[in-house]
Amino acid sequence: MKDATECEYKALVEHLLFKSSRAAKSVCAELAANLKAHGWTNDGKDMINQTSSILKRKRGEATLTIFVKPQDGGSEVKMLTKGLSWDEK
């Protein structure tokens, strides 16, 4: 996401955390569109509401579980990853 701030990757648990200045619903829409464009497919139904949202995606053996919640006029995103290779190719 172009407006992501305070990005942090926790290698031990494969979590990616960041914040956005935009509303959670807008962040969910952008994440869903960007992931789809990169070959990720839905892994269950998205749960998007006012207080907390969850998106699940898969690509091959890799999975993402993304939590988006409103915070301080923007959003906080926590992405749990499994099976991703973080090595640059």
Residue, then its C-alpha position, 0 to 999 in steps of 0.5 A: m500500500k502506498d500510504a503504509t507507515e510504521c511497517e514492521y516485519k516480525a520474522l520469528v512469527e511471520h507477521l507484517l504490521f503497518k498503519s494507514s491514514r485511510a479508513a479500514k473499508s478503503v484499506c480492505a478494498e485496496l488490499a483485496a484488489n492488489l492481492k488479486a492482481h498478484g494472483w492471490t485468491n480468496d480463502g473463504k469469505d471476507m468479513i468486513n465491518q466497522t470495528s474489525s475486518i478479516l481477509k484470507r488469501k492463498r496462492g499455492e502453498a502460501t496463505l495470508t490472514i489479514f486483520v484490519k481495524p480502525q485506529d486513530g482516524g486511520s487503520e492498523v493492519k496485521m498480516l499473518t503469513k504462512g509459507l511465504s519466501w521473504d528472500e528477494k529474487 
